[in-house]
Every structure is written in C-alpha cells, then in structure tokens.
Amino acid sequence: MLQIRSLAFNAAFYANLVLQMIFWTPYYFMSPRHRAWFVPKFWSRTSLWLQEKIAGTRSEITGMENLPAGSFILAPKHQSFWDTIAFFPYLRDPLYILKRELTWIPFFGWYIQKMRMIPVDRGKRAAALKKVLVLTKKEMEHDRQLIIYPEGTRRPPGAEPAYKWGIAEIYAALGMPVVPVAHVAGLYWPRRKFLRHPGIIKARFLAPIPPGLDKEVFMQRLIAETEAGCDALLIEAARSENPPPMPPTAVKRLQELGVTIG
C-alpha cells in the first residue's frame, strides 16, 4: 500500500506541476510580478494538499510570528524537496539563489526568470559570491525575503551539521535578520527515494537572529538553534503514534540524545 500511494502521489505531483504551468501561463507572464506570485504559491499549496490526501502526509508549519516585516533571510534545514516548496507561500516576495543551469530549462527556466531569482555559476566560487552579493543587495532593496539553505545540499535527518560559511558572508554583507527553520521533512519525503511516508511533517520558523553579530557568533547561533529545533522535532516524530522509518543517521542522533526507539 505504501508503494502504491507513493507512486500515485508522485504521478499526481508532477502532473499537477505540468498542468498548472500550462494553465496559468497567460496569467503568469502577463501579470505584474507581485500578482504572478499567486501561481507558484497556489501550486505549492495544492502539492502539499495532494501529499496529504494521497500519501497521508500532512504539513504543519508554525512560528509565523517570528517572520519579520520587510526584508530578511530565511535559513531552512535542507533535507528534502519538500523544504524547497513548503515555505515560500508564507513569504511576500521570496528570492532564491540557484544554479544558473536551472534557468536554461525550457518553460521552467522562464518561470524562474520572471521572479528575478539570482543565478550562480558554481564553478567560479569567489567571483560568483561577489556577483551574487551585488545582485542580492539590489533585489533586497525591494523588501524581498532571501531563502538560503545553510548546508547547501540535502542531508538526511540526524546527520552531522555541515553548514557552509557562505551564509555568514551574506548575513554580514546584507545586514539583515536571519530566521532559522527547523524540520525533519526528510523522514517523510526522503531524498533520492520515491517513497512518501504518512504522518505529520512539522516545521517551525525559529526566532530571528538579529543583524550585526560577529560572523563566528552568528554561525554558532545559527547551528545551535537550528539543530536544537531539529532534534526536538526528531524526538517528537520518533515518539509519535505512527513513526516514520528512521534512517541510520536519525537512529544515531536519537541514541546520542538518549532516546530509544522500539
């Protein structure tokens, strides 16, 4: 049954993506950007609705009171494709820094360019960071919310933290608060697997880290607060009535936290 529901959800998810891109194209490209945001946000909400109805996985996001007004940096834990789509409906005008190759994809790339995302050439790191900072500063002047995944790539729940220094550089350059986001979506929507496990994906926007801190101090706070939030949600998931399968990294982390699972 799990395999059938997962397969059905995956099929519905991609069909929903393609059909909505086709259906909304006239409205999306003829509308001003602030109105066009309705389309990807609506797609995100319908995708999560499909996940709940087909895969039996509900999304529960809390901590909206921690989102500042105006421009800020959102720093989610990166475990799953889920965390790339679940948060931007809560932001007025989200901004992503993404691989420039994504902008080359027909149709999908056109959608990205409409929203003025920041493409980056990952092969030229030093020069790329300087260019990204210039472009990002310009966009953030328009009260946008920058989404950065501090670890860069998806990592399994419970894995050792591997935060990149780039977010500290951007934090210092922009002089804006950073809102960490804790979740364990990788338990329910694992990376590189088609299975979608039933349950409740819980995520929380944590208290913002204020601007102006020393970069070392900022990184220490970001890692400590994000990981503590993820640990709490991991324990809650493991102790839930119908816990999802725990990958080895999660089992190891739970043992380190003194939590035994049956």
C-alpha positions in Angstrom: 0.0 0.0 0.0 2.8 2.4 0.8 4.4 1.9 -2.6 1.1 2.3 -4.4 0.2 5.6 -2.5 3.8 6.9 -3.0 3.6 6.1 -6.7 0.2 7.7 -7.0 1.4 10.9 -5.2 4.5 11.2 -7.4 2.4 10.9 -10.5 -0.1 13.4 -9.3 2.6 15.8 -8.1 4.3 16.0 -11.5 1.1 16.1 -13.4 -0.1 19.0 -11.2 3.2 20.8 -11.9 2.9 20.4 -15.7 -0.8 21.1 -16.0 -0.6 24.2 -13.8 2.3 25.6 -15.6 0.4 25.3 -18.9 -2.9 26.5 -17.5 -1.5 29.6 -15.7 1.0 30.6 -18.4 -1.1 33.5 -19.9 -1.9 34.9 -16.5 1.6 34.4 -15.1 3.5 36.1 -17.8 1.0 38.9 -18.4 0.7 39.9 -14.7 3.0 42.1 -12.7 5.4 40.1 -10.7 3.8 40.7 -7.3 0.5 39.2 -8.7 2.2 36.4 -10.6 3.4 35.0 -7.3 -0.1 33.7 -6.8 0.7 30.9 -9.3 3.7 29.2 -7.6 2.2 29.7 -4.2 -1.0 28.1 -5.3 1.0 25.3 -6.8 2.8 24.8 -3.6 -0.4 24.6 -1.5 -2.1 22.2 -4.0 1.1 20.0 -4.0 1.0 19.7 -0.2 -2.7 19.1 -0.3 -2.1 16.2 -2.7 0.5 14.8 -0.4 -1.9 14.9 2.5 -4.8 13.3 0.5 -2.9 10.7 -1.4 0.2 9.9 0.7 -1.4 10.6 4.0 1.3 13.2 4.9 0.1 16.4 6.5 2.3 19.5 6.7 2.2 21.6 9.9 4.2 24.8 9.9 4.3 27.1 12.9 6.2 30.1 14.2 4.8 32.7 11.7 5.0 35.2 14.4 8.8 35.0 14.1 8.8 36.3 10.5 9.9 39.9 10.5 8.3 42.6 8.3 10.2 43.6 5.2 13.4 42.0 4.1 15.1 39.2 5.9 17.0 35.9 5.3 15.2 32.6 5.7 17.6 29.7 6.5 15.8 26.3 6.4 17.3 23.0 7.1 17.7 21.2 3.8 16.6 17.5 3.8 14.0 17.1 1.1 12.3 18.5 -1.9 9.5 19.4 0.5 11.5 22.2 2.0 12.1 23.8 -1.4 8.4 24.4 -1.9 6.7 24.5 1.5 7.9 27.9 2.8 7.5 30.4 0.1 3.7 30.7 0.4 4.4 32.3 3.8 6.7 35.0 2.3 5.6 38.1 0.4 8.3 38.1 -2.3 10.8 35.2 -1.9 14.2 35.3 -3.5 16.3 32.2 -4.3 20.0 31.9 -5.2 20.1 28.9 -7.5 22.2 27.1 -10.1 22.2 29.1 -13.3 21.7 25.8 -15.2 18.1 25.8 -13.9 17.3 28.9 -15.9 18.3 27.1 -19.1 15.4 24.6 -18.7 12.6 25.4 -21.2 9.5 26.7 -19.6 10.6 26.1 -16.0 13.6 28.4 -16.6 11.2 31.1 -18.0 9.1 30.9 -14.8 12.2 31.3 -12.7 13.4 34.3 -14.6 10.0 36.0 -14.3 10.6 36.1 -10.5 14.1 37.6 -10.8 15.9 34.8 -9.0 19.7 35.0 -8.6 21.6 32.5 -10.9 25.0 31.5 -9.7 27.9 29.9 -11.6 29.1 27.3 -9.0 32.3 26.7 -10.9 33.6 30.2 -10.1 33.1 30.4 -6.4 34.9 33.6 -5.4 33.8 35.6 -8.4 30.3 34.1 -8.1 29.9 35.1 -4.5 30.8 38.7 -5.3 28.4 38.9 -8.2 25.6 37.2 -6.1 26.1 39.7 -3.3 25.7 42.7 -5.7 22.6 41.3 -7.3 21.1 40.2 -4.0 21.6 43.6 -2.4 19.8 45.2 -5.3 16.8 42.8 -5.0 16.6 43.1 -1.2 16.0 46.8 -1.5 12.5 45.9 -2.7 11.5 44.1 0.6 12.2 40.6 -0.6 12.9 37.6 1.5 16.1 35.6 0.7 15.9 31.8 1.1 19.3 30.2 1.7 20.0 26.6 2.7 23.0 26.9 5.0 24.3 23.4 4.3 23.9 23.8 0.6 22.8 20.3 -0.3 20.2 17.9 1.1 21.3 15.9 4.1 19.5 13.1 5.9 17.7 13.7 9.2 20.1 13.5 12.2 23.2 13.9 10.1 26.2 15.8 11.5 25.8 19.5 10.7 27.7 20.7 7.6 27.0 24.4 7.5 28.8 26.4 4.8 30.5 29.7 5.6 28.7 31.4 2.6 25.6 32.3 4.7 27.8 34.2 7.2 29.3 36.3 4.4 25.8 37.1 3.0 24.5 37.8 6.5 27.3 40.3 7.2 27.0 41.9 3.7 23.2 42.4 3.8 22.9 43.4 7.5 19.5 41.7 7.8 18.0 39.3 10.4 18.1 35.6 9.7 15.2 33.3 10.5 16.3 29.6 11.0 13.8 26.9 10.1 13.8 23.6 11.9 12.1 20.5 10.4 12.6 16.8 9.8 10.8 16.5 6.4 13.4 14.0 5.2 11.8 11.4 7.4 8.6 11.6 5.3 9.8 12.8 1.9 13.3 11.2 1.8 15.9 12.5 -0.6 16.6 10.3 -3.7 13.7 7.9 -2.9 10.2 7.7 -4.3 8.5 6.6 -1.0 6.4 9.2 0.8 5.7 8.1 4.4 2.4 9.0 6.1 2.4 11.2 9.2 2.8 14.9 10.0 5.7 16.9 8.7 6.3 19.5 11.4 8.4 22.6 10.7 8.9 25.8 12.7 10.2 29.3 11.9 12.5 30.0 14.8 13.2 33.3 16.5 15.2 35.6 14.2 18.9 36.1 14.7 19.5 39.9 14.7 21.9 41.6 12.3 25.2 43.0 13.3 26.7 40.0 15.1 30.2 38.8 14.6 30.2 36.2 11.8 31.6 33.5 14.1 29.0 34.3 16.8 26.3 34.3 14.1 27.3 30.8 12.8 27.4 29.4 16.3 23.9 30.6 17.0 22.5 29.5 13.6 23.9 26.0 14.0 22.9 25.6 17.7 19.4 26.9 17.4 18.6 25.1 14.1 20.0 21.8 15.3 18.2 22.1 18.7 14.9 22.7 16.9 15.5 19.8 14.6 16.4 17.5 17.5 13.2 18.3 19.2 11.1 17.6 16.1 13.1 14.4 15.5 12.3 13.1 19.0 8.7 14.1 18.6 8.5 12.2 15.3 10.2 9.1 16.8 7.7 9.1 19.7 4.6 9.7 17.6 1.9 7.1 17.3 2.9 6.0 13.8 6.6 7.0 13.5 8.2 7.0 10.0 11.2 4.8 9.3 14.3 6.2 10.8 17.5 6.3 8.6 20.8 5.3 10.3 21.7 9.0 10.8 18.5 9.6 12.7 18.9 6.5 14.8 22.4 7.5 15.7 21.3 11.0 16.6 18.5 9.7 18.8 20.9 7.5 20.6 23.2 10.5 21.2 20.1 12.3 22.7 19.3 9.4 24.9 16.2 8.4 23.1 15.4 4.7 22.5 13.0 3.6 19.8 11.3 0.3 19.5 
